[in-house]
Amino acid sequence: MLRITNSSWAAFARSGVIRPTLHARSIVTVKTTDAEEQSILIAQRKNRPVSPHLEIYQKQLTAVLSALHRITGVGLAAGFYAVTVSYAAGVVDSASLVELYQSIPSVGQWALKGLASFPFAFHAWNGVRHLIWDAGCEANIKGVYRTGYAVLGLSANSSMGFLGKKWKELVYTLTSNDRYAGYHTSKAVNSLTEYDSEGEEANDAKEIQDNIPVTADEKQQAQLVLDAWHIIEDVINLDMNNPDPNNNHFTLNSKNSQNYDYNYDMDFNLDLEEIPDAEDFMNSLSSPCTFKDLQVAQKHLGVKFPYPVIKYFQTHDGQEVAPSSTKKLGLMYGLQLLSLAEVITMTNYWRKVARKEENSKARLKAKADSISNDSKERPGSDDIINPQDDAIINNDPNFKIAAKINEITENDLKNYPDLMRNMSTHSKTDYLKKLPNQKSFPANKVKLQYASANWIPLVTDNAGNHIAIDLDPDVDGMVGQVIIFGRDYDTKYVVADNWGQFMSKFALDFEDPSNCKLDYDPDLGQFNLVYLDQSGNVVDGGYLEVLTRRVKGERL
């Protein structure tokens, strides 16, 4: 066996027997542009670590709070200047900002307030922390951490303080069935002490309701309301599954069937799907009001609703028609049942008209007294109302409406152009001279006024006329009597002694399918629920005309 040592291996290599071999490697050159070379260089540099790399530092409270202080400062300043400059430039105004904020759902308001409250609280408390350092206190590392944790705790506590009320509002919205009463109004109502029949303080709305003194007549009237609602619901439910046109309230009036085809041909906007049916009317009936809703509404208006009216709203809160709906869904033969919020809106609207009417009367009386007395002295303050009184009206708590129904007011006013025109001229001293004499039928039942603060409209034709309860009748009238008033009614008609009696009469009318059909109104371009007389003809003037003719004893 040949054995090669290290020395022999070296000699063997020097002999030339073993030669090193060089491997040839081909090299290819590529021509590149300056831009490509630059991109390659940038790509290589991206692989290099940042010097010094942020990841080498441990997260510390000092650095985090320092950065957060600057971020919150910039954010708050940017928001402040954005609003200020927009306001100065006239792009927005305070009323628009308030309206915008109120239009945001409670959840959104809570999130928005939280987004602003914590940065504000943190920046303020951290500013105090810097002032402490400027005073030479807490300047060591332990002090920095101690004050840092204190700032976080105080900021969180202050922020929750800002959000506390909004959080309660959110919880109230999610857990309450109230339709009209909001968190603030309910809190205000709850702050007022209520007592039961024995003089002891009542604990909740149900206990207050249970202890309301109600006479036997009021209970009977309330039962008439409940029975009427049952009849109305039963009629609609039966018609939803009843294809027989002769026994259905929501079918087309056969007497005018020849006109429908013509109207379909002439009115290209008319759509068969826009004809309302029983299901549409059933869906328009709102869910009940709570007793707290009614408490708040009565306190807003400064009145006490009759017991039948309370039971009426505790069954259905009128009708709720979607703003996007193009269907005419007035359940009372074309007349719409107002929701509680709309009742408040419309009552306050007519109260302004009534107050302006009183102003005009006072001015005319003062002028007449001045002429008759041939005196140059200025009438006393008891005889004339100041011109600035109109502004006072708008700020009177009894005439204020909750902020959340401001949009309803604006939408409703669009349906009352004539009434708006009347209001604009109501402040003129000669306005009363232009008004026809106001009358009551029967006589001495309704006060001879164009409008009254104590007429509470519950039903509307959306054209300035209403069916209302009268809480301030004339000498022969009854509190709670049902009247018709509005821009077309200089004669006020008493159509029922109370709301229970009125609802009972309407339910009996509604129950008869021969009285109730759908008919096309070419002026509105819609189908409307109409009342038919004994001959099957549509009564001109609608259900309001039916009610007034009945009061006068005229045959339909």
C-alpha positions in Angstrom: 0.0 0.0 0.0 1.4 3.4 -1.0 1.5 5.8 1.7 2.1 9.5 1.0 3.4 11.8 3.7 3.1 15.5 3.8 6.7 16.0 2.7 6.4 13.5 -0.2 3.1 15.0 -1.2 4.8 18.4 -1.6 7.6 16.9 -3.7 5.1 15.0 -5.8 3.2 18.2 -6.5 6.4 20.0 -7.5 7.2 17.3 -10.0 4.4 18.6 -12.3 2.4 15.4 -12.3 -0.5 17.3 -10.7 -1.4 20.6 -12.3 -4.1 23.0 -11.1 -7.1 23.4 -13.5 -8.7 26.9 -14.0 -12.4 26.8 -14.9 -13.3 29.4 -17.5 -16.4 31.5 -16.7 -18.2 33.5 -19.3 -19.1 37.1 -18.4 -22.0 39.0 -20.1 -22.3 42.7 -19.9 -25.7 44.4 -20.0 -26.2 47.9 -21.1 -28.5 49.9 -18.7 -29.9 53.4 -18.7 -29.3 55.8 -15.9 -32.9 55.4 -14.8 -32.6 51.6 -14.5 -29.3 51.9 -12.6 -31.0 54.3 -10.2 -33.9 52.0 -9.6 -31.5 49.1 -9.0 -29.7 51.2 -6.4 -32.9 52.2 -4.7 -34.0 48.6 -4.5 -30.7 47.6 -2.9 -31.0 50.5 -0.4 -34.5 49.3 0.6 -32.9 46.2 2.0 -30.7 48.1 4.4 -32.0 48.7 7.9 -33.0 52.1 9.1 -30.2 53.6 11.0 -30.9 53.7 13.8 -33.8 51.2 13.3 -36.9 52.0 15.3 -37.4 48.4 16.3 -34.2 48.5 18.5 -36.0 50.9 20.9 -38.3 49.6 23.6 -41.8 51.2 23.7 -41.7 53.7 26.5 -44.4 55.9 28.1 -42.3 59.0 27.7 -42.0 58.7 24.0 -45.6 57.6 23.5 -47.1 60.5 25.5 -44.8 63.0 23.8 -45.9 61.9 20.4 -49.6 61.8 21.4 -49.3 65.3 22.8 -48.2 66.6 19.4 -50.7 64.6 17.5 -53.7 65.7 19.6 -52.5 69.3 19.4 -52.3 69.3 15.6 -55.7 67.5 15.3 -57.5 69.9 17.7 -56.0 73.0 16.1 -56.8 71.7 12.6 -60.4 71.1 13.6 -60.8 74.5 15.3 -59.4 76.4 12.3 -61.5 74.4 9.8 -64.7 75.3 11.6 -63.7 78.9 12.3 -62.6 79.6 8.8 -65.7 77.9 7.3 -67.9 80.0 9.7 -66.1 83.2 8.8 -66.3 82.5 5.1 -70.1 81.9 5.4 -69.9 78.3 4.3 -71.6 77.1 7.4 -73.5 78.7 10.3 -74.2 77.6 13.9 -77.7 76.6 13.1 -76.6 74.3 10.3 -74.0 72.7 12.6 -76.5 72.1 15.3 -79.0 70.7 12.8 -76.3 68.5 11.3 -75.3 67.2 14.8 -78.9 66.5 15.8 -79.5 64.6 12.5 -76.8 62.1 13.4 -78.0 58.9 15.2 -77.3 58.6 18.9 -74.5 56.0 18.2 -72.8 58.3 15.8 -73.1 61.3 18.2 -71.6 59.2 21.0 -68.7 58.1 18.8 -68.1 61.7 17.5 -68.1 63.1 21.0 -65.7 60.4 22.2 -63.4 61.2 19.2 -63.2 64.8 20.3 -63.4 64.5 24.1 -60.4 62.3 24.8 -57.9 64.3 22.7 -59.1 67.5 24.3 -58.9 66.1 27.8 -55.5 64.5 27.2 -54.0 67.6 25.7 -55.3 69.8 28.5 -54.0 67.5 31.3 -50.7 66.9 29.6 -50.3 70.6 29.3 -50.6 70.8 33.1 -48.0 68.1 33.3 -45.6 70.3 31.3 -46.3 73.2 33.6 -45.4 71.1 36.6 -42.0 70.3 35.0 -41.5 74.0 34.3 -41.9 74.6 38.0 -39.0 72.2 38.6 -41.2 69.4 40.0 -41.3 65.7 39.0 -38.4 66.2 36.6 -36.8 62.8 37.3 -37.6 59.6 35.5 -39.9 58.3 38.3 -41.7 61.6 38.3 -42.1 61.5 34.5 -43.7 58.1 34.7 -45.8 59.0 37.7 -47.2 62.1 36.0 -47.7 60.2 32.8 -49.9 57.6 34.4 -51.8 60.4 36.2 -52.4 62.2 32.9 -53.8 59.0 31.3 -56.1 58.3 34.3 -57.4 61.9 34.4 -57.9 62.0 30.6 -59.9 58.8 30.7 -62.0 60.0 33.6 -62.7 63.4 32.1 -63.5 61.9 28.7 -66.0 59.5 30.3 -67.5 62.5 32.1 -68.1 64.2 28.8 -69.5 60.9 27.4 -71.6 60.0 30.4 -74.8 61.8 29.4 -74.4 60.8 25.8 -73.9 57.1 26.9 -77.1 57.3 28.9 -78.9 58.7 25.9 -77.6 55.8 23.8 -78.8 53.2 26.4 -82.1 55.0 26.6 -82.6 54.9 22.9 -81.8 51.2 22.7 -83.9 50.1 25.7 -86.9 52.4 25.5 -90.1 52.1 23.5 -90.8 55.8 23.7 -91.6 57.4 20.3 -91.8 61.0 21.2 -90.1 61.3 24.6 -86.3 61.6 24.3 -83.7 61.1 27.1 -83.6 64.8 28.0 -87.4 65.3 28.0 -88.0 62.1 30.0 -85.4 63.2 32.5 -87.2 66.5 32.8 -90.5 64.8 33.3 -89.1 62.4 35.9 -87.7 65.4 37.8 -91.2 66.6 38.4 -92.8 65.0 41.5 -96.0 63.2 40.7 -98.3 61.9 43.4 -100.8 59.1 43.5 -104.4 59.3 44.6 -103.5 59.0 48.2 -101.0 61.9 48.1 -97.9 59.7 48.1 -95.1 60.1 45.6 -95.5 57.9 42.6 -92.5 55.9 41.5 -92.9 55.4 37.7 -95.0 56.3 34.7 -97.2 53.2 35.1 -98.0 54.0 38.7 -98.8 57.6 37.7 -101.1 56.3 34.9 -102.8 53.8 37.1 -103.6 56.6 39.6 -105.0 59.1 37.1 -108.5 60.1 38.3 -110.9 58.9 35.5 -114.7 59.2 35.6 -117.0 56.5 34.5 -118.0 58.6 31.4 -114.3 58.9 30.4 -113.8 55.2 30.8 -116.8 54.6 28.5 -115.5 57.0 26.0 -112.1 55.4 26.0 -113.7 52.0 25.5 -115.4 53.4 22.4 -111.9 54.4 21.1 -110.5 50.9 21.7 -113.5 49.3 20.0 -113.2 51.6 17.0 -109.5 50.7 16.6 -110.5 47.0 16.8 -113.1 47.4 14.0 -110.6 49.3 11.8 -107.9 46.7 12.2 -110.4 43.8 11.6 -111.7 45.5 8.4 -108.2 46.0 7.0 -107.1 42.4 8.0 -110.2 40.9 6.3 -109.7 43.0 3.2 -106.1 41.9 2.9 -107.3 38.3 2.1 -110.6 39.2 0.4 -110.5 39.3 -3.4 -114.2 40.1 -3.8 -114.4 43.7 -5.1 -118.0 44.1 -3.9 -117.0 43.4 -0.3 -113.6 45.1 -0.2 -112.9 48.6 1.0 -109.7 49.0 -1.0 -110.8 48.3 -4.5 -111.3 50.8 -7.4 -114.6 52.7 -7.6 -116.5 50.8 -10.3 -118.5 54.0 -11.3 -115.3 55.7 -12.5 -113.6 52.6 -14.0 -114.0 54.1 -17.5 -111.9 57.0 -16.5 -109.0 54.9 -15.2 -107.9 53.6 -18.6 -108.0 57.1 -20.0 -105.9 58.4 -17.1 -103.4 55.6 -17.5 -103.0 56.6 -21.2 -102.8 60.3 -20.5 -100.7 60.3 -17.3 -97.4 58.6 -18.1 -96.3 58.9 -14.5 -99.3 56.8 -13.2 -98.2 53.4 -12.2 -100.5 50.5 -11.2 -98.1 49.7 -8.4 -98.8 53.1 -6.9 -102.4 52.1 -6.1 -102.5 51.6 -2.3 -104.0 48.4 -0.9 -105.1 47.1 2.5 -101.6 46.0 3.4 -100.3 49.6 2.7 -102.9 51.1 5.1 -102.1 48.5 7.8 -98.4 49.2 7.6 -99.1 52.9 7.9 -100.5 52.5 11.4 -97.7 53.4 13.8 -96.8 51.5 17.0 -98.3 52.7 20.2 -97.1 55.7 22.2 -95.9 55.1 25.7 -97.4 56.9 28.7 -94.2 58.8 29.1 -94.5 60.0 25.5 -97.9 61.4 26.4 -96.6 63.0 29.6 -93.9 64.8 27.7 -96.3 65.9 25.0 -98.8 67.3 27.5 -96.1 69.2 29.3 -94.8 70.6 26.0 -98.2 71.9 25.2 -99.2 72.9 28.7 -102.6 71.0 28.4 -104.2 67.8 29.7 -105.4 65.4 27.0 -108.9 63.9 27.6 -108.6 60.2 28.6 -110.1 58.9 25.3 -107.3 60.7 23.4 -104.6 59.1 25.7 -106.0 55.7 24.9 -106.2 56.5 21.2 -102.4 57.2 21.1 -101.7 54.2 23.3 -103.2 52.0 20.6 -101.6 53.6 17.5 -99.5 56.7 17.2 -101.4 57.9 14.1 -100.1 57.1 10.7 -96.5 56.9 9.6 -96.0 57.4 5.9 -92.5 57.1 4.5 -91.3 60.4 3.0 -90.4 58.5 -0.2 -93.9 57.1 -0.6 -95.9 58.4 -3.5 -99.1 56.7 -2.3 -102.0 58.6 -0.7 -102.5 56.7 2.6 -105.1 58.9 4.5 -107.0 56.2 6.4 -109.9 58.5 7.3 -111.2 58.7 3.7 -108.2 60.5 2.5 -107.5 62.3 5.8 -104.3 61.4 7.6 -104.1 60.5 11.3 -101.4 62.7 12.8 -98.7 61.2 15.0 -98.1 62.6 18.4 -95.0 64.5 17.2 -97.0 66.0 14.3 -99.8 66.9 16.7 -97.3 69.0 18.8 -95.9 70.5 15.6 -99.3 71.5 14.2 -100.6 72.8 17.5 -97.7 75.1 18.0 -98.0 76.3 14.5 -101.7 77.2 15.0 -100.8 78.8 18.3 -98.6 81.3 16.5 -101.5 82.1 14.2 -103.8 82.5 17.2 -101.4 84.8 19.1 -100.9 87.0 16.0 -104.7 87.2 15.8 -104.9 88.3 19.4 -102.2 90.9 18.7 -104.2 92.3 15.8 -107.4 92.5 17.9 -105.5 94.3 20.6 -104.0 96.8 18.2 -107.4 97.5 16.6 -109.1 97.8 20.0 -106.4 100.2 21.2 -106.7 102.3 18.0 -110.5 102.4 18.3 -110.3 103.4 22.0 -107.8 106.1 21.1 -110.1 107.6 18.4 -113.3 107.4 20.6 -111.6 109.1 23.5 -110.1 111.7 21.2 -106.9 111.4 23.2 -103.3 111.7 22.0 -102.0 109.7 24.9 -100.5 106.4 24.1 -102.7 103.4 25.0 -101.7 101.6 28.1 -99.6 98.4 28.1 -102.7 96.4 29.0 -104.5 97.4 25.8 -101.8 96.8 23.2 -99.1 94.2 22.7 -95.6 95.2 21.8 -94.5 94.7 18.2 -91.6 92.6 19.6 -94.1 90.1 20.9 -93.8 87.9 17.9 -90.2 87.2 18.8 -91.3 86.3 22.3 -93.9 83.9 21.0 -91.2 81.8 19.3 -89.2 81.6 22.6 -92.2 80.9 24.8 -91.7 77.4 26.4 -95.4 76.5 25.8 -94.8 77.1 22.1 -91.5 75.3 21.7 -91.2 72.0 19.9 -88.6 69.4 20.6 -85.6 69.8 18.4 -85.9 66.3 16.9 -89.2 67.3 15.1 -88.0 70.5 13.5 -87.7 68.7 10.2 -91.3 67.6 10.5 -92.3 71.3 10.9 -90.5 72.3 7.8 -92.0 69.5 5.7 -95.5 70.2 7.0 -95.2 73.9 6.2 -94.7 73.1 2.5 -98.2 71.6 2.5 -99.7 74.8 3.9 -98.9 77.6 1.4 -102.2 79.5 2.1 -101.7 79.2 5.8 -98.2 80.5 5.5 -99.5 83.4 3.5 -102.1 84.1 6.2 -99.4 84.1 8.8 -97.3 86.6 6.9 -100.2 89.1 6.8 -101.4 88.3 10.2 -99.2 91.0 11.8 -100.9 93.7 9.7 -103.5 95.7 11.6 -106.0 95.3 8.8 -105.7 91.6 8.6 -108.8 91.0 10.7 -110.8 93.2 8.4 -110.0 90.8 5.6 -111.2 87.7 7.5 -114.8 86.7 7.1 -116.9 86.7 10.3 -116.1 83.5 12.2 -119.1 81.4 13.2 -120.0 78.3 15.2 -122.3 75.5 14.3 -124.2 74.8 16.5 -124.2 78.3 17.9 -122.3 79.1 21.1 -120.4 75.8 21.0 -117.1 77.1 19.6 -115.5 80.4 20.3 -115.6 82.8 17.3 -111.9 82.7 16.4 -110.0 81.9 13.3 -107.5 79.9 15.5 -107.1 79.0 19.1 -104.2 77.9 21.3 -106.5 75.2 22.8 -107.6 73.5 19.5 -105.4 70.3 19.3 -105.5 68.9 15.7 -105.4 65.1 15.5 -106.4 64.6 11.8 -105.4 66.6 8.7 -106.2 66.9 5.1 -102.7 68.2 4.4 -104.2 71.3 3.0 -104.7 73.4 6.1 -107.9 71.9 7.5 -108.1 69.7 10.6 -110.3 67.6 12.9 -109.4 68.6 16.4 -110.3 68.5 20.1 -111.5 71.7 21.6 -110.1 72.3 25.2 -111.6 75.8 25.5 -115.2 75.7 24.2 -117.8 78.5 24.2 -120.5 78.8 26.8 -122.6 75.9 25.4 -119.7 73.7 24.4 -118.0 70.8 26.1 -114.3 70.4 26.9 -112.9 67.8 24.6 -115.6 68.3 21.9 -114.5 67.4 18.4 -114.5 70.3 15.9 -113.5 71.0 12.3 -111.4 74.1 11.7 -108.9 75.4 9.2 -108.3 77.7 6.3 -111.5 76.7 4.5 -113.7 76.7 7.6 -114.8 80.2 8.8 -117.6 78.3 10.4 -116.4 75.9 13.0 -118.4 72.7 13.2 -118.8 70.5 16.3 -119.0 66.9 14.9 -119.0 65.0 18.2 -119.1 65.6 22.0 -115.9 63.7 22.6 -113.1 61.7 20.8 -114.6 58.4 21.7 -117.9 59.2 20.1 -116.2 60.5 17.0 -114.0 57.4 16.6 -117.0 55.2 17.0 -118.9 57.0 14.2 -115.9 56.8 11.9 -115.5 53.1 12.6 -119.1 52.4 11.7 -118.7 54.3 8.4 -115.4 52.5 7.7 -117.0 49.1 8.3 -119.5 49.5 5.5 -117.7 48.6 2.2 -120.3 50.4 0.1 -119.1 53.7 1.6 -115.4 53.2 1.0 -113.5 52.8 -2.2 -110.4 54.0 -4.0 -110.8 56.6 -6.6 -108.4 58.5 -8.9 -107.7 62.1 -8.2 -106.4 63.7 -11.5 -105.4 66.9 -9.7 -103.1 64.9 -7.4 -102.2 62.2 -9.8 -102.9 59.6 -7.1 -105.5 57.2 -5.9 -107.3 58.2 -2.7 -109.7 56.6 -0.3 -113.0 58.3 -0.8 -116.5 58.3 0.8 -119.4 57.3 -1.5 -123.0 58.5 -1.0 -126.0 56.3 -1.2 -125.9 56.5 -5.0 -122.3 55.4 -5.1 -121.0 58.8 -6.1 -117.9 60.4 -4.6 -118.9 63.1 -2.1 -117.2 66.4 -3.2 -115.3 67.9 -0.3 -114.4 64.5 1.1 -115.1 63.2 4.6 -115.0 66.7 6.1 -117.9 67.6 3.9 -119.7 64.4 5.0 -119.3 65.3 8.7 -120.5 68.9 8.3 -123.5 67.9 6.3 -124.5 65.4 8.9 -124.2 68.0 11.6 -126.5 70.3 9.6 -129.0 67.4 9.1 -128.5 67.2 5.4 -129.0 63.9 3.6 -126.0 62.3 1.8 
